[in-house]
Amino acid sequence: MRLSFTEELAQLEASLQEEGDLVLRALRSSLNALARGDEELADEVISFDDQVDARYMQIEEGVQSLLARQTPVAADLRLVLAVLRVNLHLERMADYCVTVAKLTKLMGNLNVTDDAISRSIEDMGQRAEQMIRVALDAFASRDAKKAETLVELDELIDRANRNATEDVLSLGDSPEEREYGLRMLVVSRCVERIGDHAVDIGEQVVYLVTGEFREFSDASHPAEL
């Protein structure tokens, strides 16, 4: 039986939330792999990205099919476009998790650790997880006020990122320490970017609710890695 337009949209939204759950799993696993130096878990994160990509393509194709057969207008069109954009933000988050996992594998040949840097990264990771959940909950409930709280949460991640950078600059000058520091800077940057993508999802919530797109002025949106 052919699904109605409303039912198809609801299925796309459900798939989007499921993709978000996959991204949360990838983020937590990548950070656990980093903290433990677990290369096997890092490999699992890298392989797991195929599942995220498959869900991404499913949603992408679902949107394309819907637009080819229907001509949504007004609020329905905003929802379709928002689903398309949020889908892309989630897929990019998962890509950053893969980068963290790959860097974890490269850490195995370095006999360097730093508790302060590790704490900052873990703090950022926990906040990034919170931001993803807030962004997806706001999207599901069409809650613009909740979406706007992502700006404050993003500032906390940015602060932890600055702390991590300062700690890296305090490392010694040995080749191993410099290499470790550079890799951890990239890790920190990846987690910070995940938070930025959560903010971008929040902006889509406001667009969906109000029909007007605006960037959250207090949130930083630096260029992609």
N, C-alpha and C positions, 0 to 999 in steps of 0.2 A: 504494500500500500504506500502510495506517495505521501511523504510528509508535507505538512503545511509549511509555509514560509516561517511562521512563528516557531514551529517545532524544530526546523532546521537551524534557526538562530540559537535556540536554546541548546541544541546539541553542540554547536560550535563553542558556545560559552562554557559548557561542561568540559569539552576537550581542552579548552584554554586553562581551566582550573586544574585539570589533570596534568597538563604540561608544567604548570607552576609547581605542583607537587614533585614532579621529576627533577625540576631545577633545584628545589630545596634539598632533595636527596643528594644530587650531584655536589652541591655546595658543601654540605656537611661532610660528605665522604672525602672530598678533596682536602678540606681543612684537617680532618682526622688523619689522612694519609701524610700530610705535611708535618703535623705535630709529632707523629710516631715514626716518621721516616719509613713509612710502609709502602714499598714500591709495588707490592702486589695489589694493594687497595688503589694505588694511583693508576695502575693498569686497568682496574675495573671501572674507574671513573672515565678513563679515556674510551673504553669500549661502550660504556653506558650512554655516551653521547649519541650513539646511533639511535637509541630509543627516543631521545629528545628530538633529534632531527626528523625521525619518522613521524612523530606527533606534529612537529612544525609543518611538514609537508602535507599532512592530512588536513590540517586547518587551512593552510594556504589554498589547497585544491578545493576544499569545501567552500571557501569564500568565492573563489573564481567561478565555481559551478553555480553558486547562488546568484551571483551578479549576472551570469550569462542567461539565467532563466527568469530572473525577477528584475524589477526596476524599483528597488526600495527608495523611499524619499524621506525627508525630514529625520525624525528620531531613529527610524529603522536604518537609514543610510549611515547615520553617525555611528550606530552600534556596529554595523558591518565594518566600517573603516577603523573603528577603535579596536575591534577584534584583530584585524589585520596588523595593526601597529603593535599591539601588546604581544601578539605572537612573535613578532620580530625581536622585541626587547627580551623576551624570555629565552629565545634561541641564542641571542648574544650573551646573556648571562651564563648559559651552559658552556659556551665557548670559553669564557674566562675561567670556568671551573676546570676545563681541560688544560688550559695553560698552567694553572696552579699544579695540576697533577703531573704535567710534563716537567715542570721545574722541580717538583719533589723527587722525581727520578734522577735528576741531575745533581741533587744535593748529596747523593749517596757517596760520592767520591770526595766530599769535603768534611774534614774533621773540625767543623766549626759550629757552634750553637750560641745563641744569645737569648737569655730568658726574657729580657725586656722587649725585644723585637717579637718574640713568640707570643708574649702576652698581648701586645698591641694588635697583632694579626688575628688572634683568637677573639679579642674584643670586637674588632671590625667584622669578623665573620658572624658573630652572634647578632650584631646590629643589622647586618645585611639580611640575615634570615628574617629578623623581625620586620624589616622594611618590605621584603617580598610578601610576607603574610598580610601586612597592612595594605599594601597596594592591591593585592588580589581580593581581599575582603572589601575594600572600598569599591573596586570595580563591580563585584558581585552585588553589592547593596546600593550602588549608585550614590555613594556617600562622599560628596565633594569635600566636606569638612574633614573627614578622616583622611582623605587623600592629601590635603594640605598639611597635615601633621608630618608628612614625609620630609618636609623641608628641615624641621628641627632634628629629626632622626639622621638625616644626611649630614648635618653639621657635626654630629657626634662621630660619625665615621670619618669625616674629613679631619677631625681633631686627632683621632687615633692614627690616621695616616701620617699626619705631621709628626706625631710622636715616634712612629716607626722610622720615619726619615731621619729624625734627629739621632735616634739610637744607631742607625746604620752609619751615620757620619762620625759617630764616636768609636766605631770599631778600629782595630789596629790597622797597620799598613801592610801586613803580609799579603801575598798574592791570594791565599785561600780566603782570608778575611774579606778582601775586596770583592772576590768573586761571590762569596756568600752574601755580602751586603747588596750587591747588584741584583742578585736573584731574588732576595727578599723584598727589595724595592719594587720589582715587577709584580711579585705576589701581592704586595700591599696595594699597588695600583690596580690590579685586577679586581680585588675585593671592593675597592673604592668605586670602580666603574660599575660594579653590580649594583651598588647603592644608587648611583646616578640613573641607571636604567629603571630602578624601582620608582624614582622620582618621575621619570618620563611616563611610566604607567599611570602615576597619580595625575599627571597633566592630561592624560587621555580620559580619565574619569571626569575631570572638570569639563573637558570638551563634550563628553557624552551627556552630562547633566545640563550644561548651559548652552551648548551649540557654538561656543566661542573657544578658540584655542589660545591659550596664553601660557608662557613659561612661568614657572614659579621663580620669582625674581631673586629670592635669597639662595637658590640652589645653584651650585656650580655645574656647568656642563662643558668640561674640557674636551679637547679633541680626542678621538678614538686612539687607542694604542696602535 
